């Protein structure tokens, strides 16, 4: 199984994790309340994606490569 492991500095209820293609199409979305979260990305095609992590306090966006 291919996974993406995410570690958050602080867990706030209903932190939203979204993965987008570089064209802006939403690929998947999950909510978490945990400091450490694992997303199964096995069904996502190999390529480069944007991940957006947001909660009521802030939003973080970064690229990641699915190999």
Secondary structure, DSSP 8 states (H G I E B T S, - for coil): --EEEEE-SS--TTEEEEEEETTS-EEEEEEE-SSEEEEE-TTS-SEEEEEEEE-SS-EEEEEEEE-
